[in-house]
Amino acid sequence: MKKSKLSAVFLTACMAATLLAGCGDKKTETTEATTEATTEAATEAATTTEATVADATASEAEDDENYETGDASLDNVRNQDEIGDNELLVVSFGTSFNDSRRLTIGAIEGKLDEEFGKDYSVRRGFTSQIIIDHVKSRDGIAIDNMTEALDRAVDNGVKNLVIQPTHLMNGLEYTDVVNEVGDYADAFDQVVIGDPLLTSDEDFDEVVKAITDATAEYDDGETAICFMGHGTEADSNEVYQKMQDKLTDAGFENYFVGTVEATPSVDDVLAKVQAGDYKKVVLEPLMIVAGDHANNDMAGDEEGSWKTTFEDAGYDVTCLVRGLGELPAIQDIFVKHAQAAIDKLNK
């Protein structure tokens, strides 16, 4: 991405130089001095622009390092070769928060390895190239993207490939995974893809139980427990309303679900909380990982975060910065989905 941006900048600079040279050509003689000056101006402009881009990039990197995310070396990136005939590729969006990556995605992968490792080599693939690049630049840790992970499987002679995404829903990211895997369908004897977390009604019921069990200690009658999802413009955004309905129908009327980038918004959730007689609020991400959204949009101290929004409204706020992937009950759902995918082989 940085190279593309830089190339575009150089192209703009070159176009500007060309225009400068063209403006002086009215079928009159152009002196060597004018040409030299124009060239020097263009070179200086390009050099200045390059420096500006470099400074901006460095500034962004510094901004990214204003927080501690944990020791990247503790995480198993699962990009080893010598895979064998059968591979279980766990595909995640990813996160650059090292501790959360290990405790969520890593824990899910570990649980799958525990269940299926005897017959399948468990490997990792991330769909966010931005996250992959950032972790590589900051920590020197290489994580395969989808193409690299699939190419690795091909190069290792994998015959039976099982893909298990850790996505929350069947949304745009999940669809992209399905489409990319489809391009490799002929490279393997068999390829199957497991379901994302929230697929069947049974999945919703199990997630409801998982998150209410995990927050039971805060359910004291005067606390509103609010979950923050990501949100999407796709139709799959309806899973958040369905989760809200499931919680309410199960009797958890003090549990509320909202999103960062769609609806219900934080203001929608606040309005529901204010309609009740609550003194305290607990915030927790409805996301597989506790990454940037959880740490900043939810638990951040800056104006506009969920934390400050509820504090400004007069509530005592507790933030549980943990991803769903940390919960054993959530890990078990992914095991169930992977098993269902494996059962489709040879059928």
Contacts in CASP RR format, 6 or more apart in sequence:
PFRMAT RR
TARGET T0000
AUTHOR 0000-0000-0000
METHOD contacts of the structure
MODEL  1
MKKSKLSAVFLTACMAATLLAGCGDKKTETTEATTEATTEAATEAATTTE
ATVADATASEAEDDENYETGDASLDNVRNQDEIGDNELLVVSFGTSFNDS
RRLTIGAIEGKLDEEFGKDYSVRRGFTSQIIIDHVKSRDGIAIDNMTEAL
DRAVDNGVKNLVIQPTHLMNGLEYTDVVNEVGDYADAFDQVVIGDPLLTS
DEDFDEVVKAITDATAEYDDGETAICFMGHGTEADSNEVYQKMQDKLTDA
GFENYFVGTVEATPSVDDVLAKVQAGDYKKVVLEPLMIVAGDHANNDMAG
DEEGSWKTTFEDAGYDVTCLVRGLGELPAIQDIFVKHAQAAIDKLNK
1 129 0 8 1.000
1 130 0 8 1.000
1 133 0 8 1.000
2 53 0 8 1.000
2 57 0 8 1.000
5 53 0 8 1.000
6 50 0 8 1.000
6 53 0 8 1.000
9 46 0 8 1.000
9 49 0 8 1.000
9 50 0 8 1.000
9 53 0 8 1.000
10 46 0 8 1.000
10 49 0 8 1.000
10 50 0 8 1.000
12 49 0 8 1.000
13 42 0 8 1.000
13 45 0 8 1.000
13 46 0 8 1.000
13 49 0 8 1.000
14 42 0 8 1.000
14 46 0 8 1.000
16 42 0 8 1.000
16 45 0 8 1.000
17 38 0 8 1.000
17 39 0 8 1.000
17 41 0 8 1.000
17 42 0 8 1.000
17 45 0 8 1.000
20 38 0 8 1.000
20 41 0 8 1.000
20 42 0 8 1.000
21 30 0 8 1.000
21 35 0 8 1.000
21 38 0 8 1.000
24 30 0 8 1.000
24 34 0 8 1.000
61 137 0 8 1.000
61 138 0 8 1.000
64 96 0 8 1.000
64 134 0 8 1.000
64 138 0 8 1.000
65 138 0 8 1.000
67 295 0 8 1.000
69 96 0 8 1.000
69 97 0 8 1.000
69 98 0 8 1.000
69 99 0 8 1.000
69 100 0 8 1.000
70 97 0 8 1.000
70 98 0 8 1.000
70 99 0 8 1.000
71 98 0 8 1.000
71 99 0 8 1.000
72 98 0 8 1.000
72 135 0 8 1.000
72 138 0 8 1.000
72 139 0 8 1.000
72 140 0 8 1.000
72 141 0 8 1.000
73 139 0 8 1.000
73 141 0 8 1.000
74 98 0 8 1.000
74 102 0 8 1.000
75 98 0 8 1.000
75 101 0 8 1.000
75 102 0 8 1.000
75 106 0 8 1.000
75 141 0 8 1.000
76 106 0 8 1.000
76 109 0 8 1.000
77 124 0 8 1.000
77 141 0 8 1.000
77 142 0 8 1.000
77 143 0 8 1.000
77 144 0 8 1.000
78 90 0 8 1.000
78 109 0 8 1.000
78 122 0 8 1.000
78 123 0 8 1.000
78 124 0 8 1.000
79 123 0 8 1.000
79 124 0 8 1.000
79 142 0 8 1.000
79 143 0 8 1.000
79 144 0 8 1.000
79 148 0 8 1.000
79 149 0 8 1.000
79 152 0 8 1.000
80 123 0 8 1.000
81 152 0 8 1.000
81 155 0 8 1.000
81 156 0 8 1.000
82 121 0 8 1.000
82 156 0 8 1.000
83 121 0 8 1.000
83 123 0 8 1.000
83 152 0 8 1.000
83 153 0 8 1.000
83 156 0 8 1.000
83 157 0 8 1.000
83 158 0 8 1.000
84 121 0 8 1.000
84 156 0 8 1.000
84 157 0 8 1.000
84 158 0 8 1.000
85 157 0 8 1.000
85 158 0 8 1.000
85 159 0 8 1.000
85 160 0 8 1.000
86 119 0 8 1.000
86 120 0 8 1.000
86 121 0 8 1.000
86 158 0 8 1.000
86 159 0 8 1.000
86 160 0 8 1.000
86 162 0 8 1.000
87 120 0 8 1.000
87 121 0 8 1.000
87 122 0 8 1.000
87 123 0 8 1.000
87 153 0 8 1.000
87 156 0 8 1.000
87 158 0 8 1.000
87 160 0 8 1.000
87 161 0 8 1.000
87 162 0 8 1.000
88 112 0 8 1.000
88 116 0 8 1.000
88 117 0 8 1.000
88 120 0 8 1.000
88 121 0 8 1.000
88 122 0 8 1.000
88 123 0 8 1.000
88 162 0 8 1.000
88 164 0 8 1.000
88 338 0 8 1.000
89 122 0 8 1.000
89 123 0 8 1.000
89 124 0 8 1.000
89 125 0 8 1.000
89 149 0 8 1.000
89 150 0 8 1.000
89 153 0 8 1.000
89 161 0 8 1.000
89 162 0 8 1.000
89 163 0 8 1.000
89 164 0 8 1.000
90 105 0 8 1.000
90 108 0 8 1.000
90 109 0 8 1.000
90 112 0 8 1.000
90 122 0 8 1.000
90 123 0 8 1.000
90 124 0 8 1.000
90 125 0 8 1.000
90 164 0 8 1.000
90 165 0 8 1.000
90 166 0 8 1.000
91 125 0 8 1.000
91 126 0 8 1.000
91 127 0 8 1.000
91 146 0 8 1.000
91 149 0 8 1.000
91 163 0 8 1.000
91 164 0 8 1.000
91 165 0 8 1.000
91 166 0 8 1.000
91 167 0 8 1.000
91 177 0 8 1.000
92 105 0 8 1.000
92 124 0 8 1.000
92 125 0 8 1.000
92 126 0 8 1.000
92 127 0 8 1.000
92 165 0 8 1.000
92 166 0 8 1.000
92 167 0 8 1.000
92 288 0 8 1.000
92 289 0 8 1.000
93 126 0 8 1.000
93 127 0 8 1.000
93 128 0 8 1.000
93 131 0 8 1.000
93 166 0 8 1.000
93 167 0 8 1.000
93 173 0 8 1.000
93 288 0 8 1.000
93 289 0 8 1.000
94 101 0 8 1.000
94 105 0 8 1.000
94 126 0 8 1.000
94 127 0 8 1.000
94 128 0 8 1.000
94 131 0 8 1.000
94 289 0 8 1.000
95 101 0 8 1.000
95 104 0 8 1.000
95 105 0 8 1.000
95 131 0 8 1.000
95 289 0 8 1.000
95 290 0 8 1.000
95 291 0 8 1.000
95 292 0 8 1.000
96 131 0 8 1.000
96 134 0 8 1.000
96 135 0 8 1.000
96 138 0 8 1.000
96 291 0 8 1.000
96 292 0 8 1.000
97 289 0 8 1.000
97 290 0 8 1.000
97 291 0 8 1.000
97 292 0 8 1.000
97 295 0 8 1.000
98 135 0 8 1.000
98 139 0 8 1.000
100 289 0 8 1.000
100 290 0 8 1.000
100 291 0 8 1.000
100 294 0 8 1.000
100 322 0 8 1.000
100 323 0 8 1.000
101 289 0 8 1.000
103 322 0 8 1.000
103 323 0 8 1.000
103 325 0 8 1.000
103 326 0 8 1.000
104 288 0 8 1.000
104 289 0 8 1.000
104 290 0 8 1.000
104 323 0 8 1.000
104 324 0 8 1.000
104 325 0 8 1.000
104 326 0 8 1.000
105 124 0 8 1.000
105 166 0 8 1.000
105 288 0 8 1.000
105 289 0 8 1.000
105 325 0 8 1.000
107 325 0 8 1.000
107 326 0 8 1.000
107 331 0 8 1.000
108 166 0 8 1.000
108 288 0 8 1.000
108 325 0 8 1.000
108 330 0 8 1.000
108 331 0 8 1.000
108 334 0 8 1.000
109 122 0 8 1.000
109 124 0 8 1.000
110 122 0 8 1.000
111 328 0 8 1.000
111 331 0 8 1.000
111 332 0 8 1.000
111 334 0 8 1.000
111 335 0 8 1.000
112 122 0 8 1.000
112 164 0 8 1.000
112 334 0 8 1.000
112 335 0 8 1.000
112 338 0 8 1.000
113 122 0 8 1.000
115 335 0 8 1.000
115 338 0 8 1.000
115 339 0 8 1.000
116 122 0 8 1.000
116 338 0 8 1.000
116 339 0 8 1.000
116 342 0 8 1.000
120 162 0 8 1.000
120 342 0 8 1.000
123 144 0 8 1.000
123 149 0 8 1.000
123 152 0 8 1.000
123 153 0 8 1.000
124 143 0 8 1.000
124 144 0 8 1.000
124 149 0 8 1.000
125 143 0 8 1.000
125 144 0 8 1.000
125 145 0 8 1.000
125 146 0 8 1.000
125 148 0 8 1.000
125 149 0 8 1.000
126 132 0 8 1.000
126 143 0 8 1.000
126 144 0 8 1.000
126 145 0 8 1.000
126 146 0 8 1.000
127 145 0 8 1.000
127 146 0 8 1.000
127 173 0 8 1.000
127 176 0 8 1.000
127 177 0 8 1.000
129 145 0 8 1.000
131 143 0 8 1.000
132 143 0 8 1.000
132 145 0 8 1.000
135 141 0 8 1.000
135 143 0 8 1.000
136 142 0 8 1.000
136 143 0 8 1.000
144 152 0 8 1.000
146 177 0 8 1.000
146 180 0 8 1.000
146 181 0 8 1.000
147 180 0 8 1.000
150 180 0 8 1.000
150 181 0 8 1.000
150 184 0 8 1.000
150 187 0 8 1.000
153 161 0 8 1.000
153 184 0 8 1.000
153 187 0 8 1.000
153 188 0 8 1.000
154 184 0 8 1.000
154 187 0 8 1.000
154 188 0 8 1.000
158 188 0 8 1.000
159 188 0 8 1.000
159 189 0 8 1.000
159 190 0 8 1.000
160 188 0 8 1.000
160 189 0 8 1.000
160 190 0 8 1.000
160 191 0 8 1.000
160 345 0 8 1.000
161 184 0 8 1.000
161 188 0 8 1.000
161 190 0 8 1.000
161 191 0 8 1.000
161 192 0 8 1.000
162 191 0 8 1.000
162 192 0 8 1.000
162 193 0 8 1.000
162 194 0 8 1.000
162 338 0 8 1.000
162 341 0 8 1.000
162 342 0 8 1.000
162 345 0 8 1.000
163 177 0 8 1.000
163 181 0 8 1.000
163 191 0 8 1.000
163 192 0 8 1.000
163 193 0 8 1.000
163 194 0 8 1.000
163 341 0 8 1.000
164 193 0 8 1.000
164 194 0 8 1.000
164 334 0 8 1.000
164 337 0 8 1.000
164 338 0 8 1.000
164 341 0 8 1.000
165 173 0 8 1.000
165 174 0 8 1.000
165 177 0 8 1.000
165 193 0 8 1.000
165 194 0 8 1.000
165 196 0 8 1.000
166 196 0 8 1.000
166 197 0 8 1.000
166 288 0 8 1.000
166 325 0 8 1.000
166 334 0 8 1.000
167 173 0 8 1.000
167 174 0 8 1.000
167 177 0 8 1.000
167 196 0 8 1.000
167 197 0 8 1.000
167 288 0 8 1.000
168 196 0 8 1.000
168 197 0 8 1.000
168 198 0 8 1.000
168 229 0 8 1.000
168 230 0 8 1.000
168 239 0 8 1.000
168 286 0 8 1.000
168 287 0 8 1.000
168 288 0 8 1.000
168 324 0 8 1.000
169 196 0 8 1.000
169 197 0 8 1.000
169 198 0 8 1.000
169 199 0 8 1.000
169 232 0 8 1.000
169 236 0 8 1.000
169 239 0 8 1.000
170 195 0 8 1.000
170 196 0 8 1.000
170 199 0 8 1.000
170 236 0 8 1.000
171 196 0 8 1.000
171 232 0 8 1.000
171 234 0 8 1.000
171 236 0 8 1.000
172 232 0 8 1.000
172 234 0 8 1.000
172 236 0 8 1.000
174 196 0 8 1.000
177 193 0 8 1.000
178 193 0 8 1.000
181 191 0 8 1.000
181 193 0 8 1.000
182 191 0 8 1.000
184 191 0 8 1.000
185 191 0 8 1.000
190 345 0 8 1.000
190 346 0 8 1.000
192 341 0 8 1.000
192 342 0 8 1.000
192 344 0 8 1.000
192 345 0 8 1.000
193 341 0 8 1.000
194 337 0 8 1.000
194 338 0 8 1.000
194 340 0 8 1.000
194 341 0 8 1.000
195 203 0 8 1.000
195 337 0 8 1.000
195 340 0 8 1.000
195 341 0 8 1.000
196 337 0 8 1.000
197 203 0 8 1.000
197 207 0 8 1.000
197 288 0 8 1.000
197 324 0 8 1.000
197 330 0 8 1.000
197 333 0 8 1.000
197 334 0 8 1.000
197 337 0 8 1.000
198 204 0 8 1.000
198 207 0 8 1.000
198 239 0 8 1.000
198 242 0 8 1.000
198 243 0 8 1.000
199 337 0 8 1.000
203 333 0 8 1.000
204 242 0 8 1.000
204 243 0 8 1.000
204 246 0 8 1.000
205 246 0 8 1.000
205 250 0 8 1.000
206 329 0 8 1.000
206 333 0 8 1.000
207 243 0 8 1.000
207 324 0 8 1.000
207 330 0 8 1.000
207 333 0 8 1.000
208 243 0 8 1.000
208 246 0 8 1.000
208 247 0 8 1.000
208 250 0 8 1.000
208 252 0 8 1.000
209 329 0 8 1.000
210 324 0 8 1.000
210 327 0 8 1.000
210 329 0 8 1.000
210 330 0 8 1.000
210 333 0 8 1.000
211 227 0 8 1.000
211 255 0 8 1.000
211 284 0 8 1.000
211 286 0 8 1.000
211 324 0 8 1.000
211 327 0 8 1.000
212 219 0 8 1.000
212 247 0 8 1.000
212 250 0 8 1.000
212 252 0 8 1.000
212 255 0 8 1.000
213 329 0 8 1.000
214 327 0 8 1.000
214 329 0 8 1.000
215 225 0 8 1.000
215 282 0 8 1.000
215 284 0 8 1.000
215 320 0 8 1.000
218 225 0 8 1.000
218 280 0 8 1.000
218 282 0 8 1.000
218 318 0 8 1.000
219 225 0 8 1.000
219 252 0 8 1.000
219 254 0 8 1.000
221 254 0 8 1.000
222 277 0 8 1.000
222 278 0 8 1.000
222 279 0 8 1.000
222 280 0 8 1.000
223 254 0 8 1.000
223 278 0 8 1.000
223 279 0 8 1.000
223 280 0 8 1.000
223 281 0 8 1.000
223 282 0 8 1.000
224 254 0 8 1.000
224 255 0 8 1.000
224 256 0 8 1.000
224 273 0 8 1.000
224 276 0 8 1.000
224 278 0 8 1.000
224 280 0 8 1.000
224 281 0 8 1.000
224 282 0 8 1.000
224 315 0 8 1.000
225 252 0 8 1.000
225 254 0 8 1.000
225 255 0 8 1.000
225 256 0 8 1.000
225 281 0 8 1.000
225 282 0 8 1.000
225 284 0 8 1.000
226 255 0 8 1.000
226 256 0 8 1.000
226 257 0 8 1.000
226 258 0 8 1.000
226 269 0 8 1.000
226 273 0 8 1.000
226 281 0 8 1.000
226 282 0 8 1.000
226 283 0 8 1.000
226 284 0 8 1.000
226 306 0 8 1.000
226 310 0 8 1.000
227 243 0 8 1.000
227 255 0 8 1.000
227 256 0 8 1.000
227 257 0 8 1.000
227 258 0 8 1.000
227 283 0 8 1.000
227 284 0 8 1.000
227 285 0 8 1.000
227 286 0 8 1.000
228 258 0 8 1.000
228 259 0 8 1.000
228 260 0 8 1.000
228 266 0 8 1.000
228 283 0 8 1.000
228 284 0 8 1.000
228 285 0 8 1.000
228 286 0 8 1.000
228 287 0 8 1.000
228 293 0 8 1.000
228 294 0 8 1.000
228 297 0 8 1.000
228 298 0 8 1.000
228 306 0 8 1.000
229 240 0 8 1.000
229 257 0 8 1.000
229 258 0 8 1.000
229 259 0 8 1.000
229 260 0 8 1.000
229 285 0 8 1.000
229 286 0 8 1.000
229 287 0 8 1.000
229 293 0 8 1.000
230 259 0 8 1.000
230 260 0 8 1.000
230 261 0 8 1.000
230 262 0 8 1.000
230 287 0 8 1.000
230 293 0 8 1.000
231 237 0 8 1.000
231 240 0 8 1.000
231 259 0 8 1.000
231 260 0 8 1.000
231 261 0 8 1.000
231 262 0 8 1.000
232 261 0 8 1.000
232 262 0 8 1.000
233 262 0 8 1.000
237 259 0 8 1.000
237 262 0 8 1.000
237 263 0 8 1.000
240 257 0 8 1.000
240 258 0 8 1.000
240 259 0 8 1.000
240 262 0 8 1.000
240 263 0 8 1.000
240 264 0 8 1.000
240 286 0 8 1.000
241 257 0 8 1.000
241 264 0 8 1.000
243 257 0 8 1.000
243 286 0 8 1.000
244 256 0 8 1.000
244 257 0 8 1.000
244 258 0 8 1.000
244 264 0 8 1.000
247 255 0 8 1.000
247 257 0 8 1.000
248 255 0 8 1.000
254 278 0 8 1.000
256 269 0 8 1.000
256 272 0 8 1.000
256 273 0 8 1.000
257 264 0 8 1.000
257 269 0 8 1.000
257 286 0 8 1.000
258 264 0 8 1.000
258 265 0 8 1.000
258 266 0 8 1.000
258 268 0 8 1.000
258 269 0 8 1.000
258 286 0 8 1.000
259 265 0 8 1.000
260 266 0 8 1.000
260 293 0 8 1.000
260 297 0 8 1.000
260 298 0 8 1.000
266 304 0 8 1.000
266 306 0 8 1.000
266 309 0 8 1.000
267 309 0 8 1.000
270 309 0 8 1.000
270 310 0 8 1.000
270 313 0 8 1.000
273 281 0 8 1.000
273 310 0 8 1.000
273 313 0 8 1.000
273 315 0 8 1.000
274 313 0 8 1.000
278 315 0 8 1.000
279 315 0 8 1.000
279 316 0 8 1.000
280 315 0 8 1.000
280 316 0 8 1.000
280 317 0 8 1.000
280 318 0 8 1.000
281 310 0 8 1.000
281 315 0 8 1.000
281 316 0 8 1.000
281 317 0 8 1.000
281 318 0 8 1.000
282 317 0 8 1.000
282 318 0 8 1.000
282 319 0 8 1.000
282 320 0 8 1.000
283 298 0 8 1.000
283 299 0 8 1.000
283 306 0 8 1.000
283 307 0 8 1.000
283 310 0 8 1.000
283 317 0 8 1.000
283 318 0 8 1.000
283 319 0 8 1.000
283 320 0 8 1.000
284 319 0 8 1.000
284 320 0 8 1.000
284 322 0 8 1.000
284 323 0 8 1.000
285 291 0 8 1.000
285 293 0 8 1.000
285 294 0 8 1.000
285 298 0 8 1.000
285 321 0 8 1.000
285 322 0 8 1.000
285 323 0 8 1.000
285 324 0 8 1.000
286 324 0 8 1.000
287 293 0 8 1.000
287 294 0 8 1.000
287 323 0 8 1.000
287 324 0 8 1.000
288 323 0 8 1.000
288 324 0 8 1.000
288 325 0 8 1.000
288 330 0 8 1.000
289 323 0 8 1.000
289 325 0 8 1.000
290 321 0 8 1.000
290 322 0 8 1.000
290 323 0 8 1.000
290 326 0 8 1.000
294 321 0 8 1.000
294 323 0 8 1.000
295 321 0 8 1.000
296 302 0 8 1.000
296 305 0 8 1.000
297 305 0 8 1.000
297 306 0 8 1.000
298 305 0 8 1.000
298 306 0 8 1.000
298 307 0 8 1.000
298 319 0 8 1.000
298 321 0 8 1.000
299 305 0 8 1.000
299 306 0 8 1.000
299 307 0 8 1.000
299 319 0 8 1.000
299 321 0 8 1.000
300 307 0 8 1.000
300 308 0 8 1.000
301 307 0 8 1.000
301 308 0 8 1.000
302 308 0 8 1.000
307 317 0 8 1.000
307 319 0 8 1.000
310 317 0 8 1.000
311 317 0 8 1.000
324 330 0 8 1.000
325 331 0 8 1.000
END
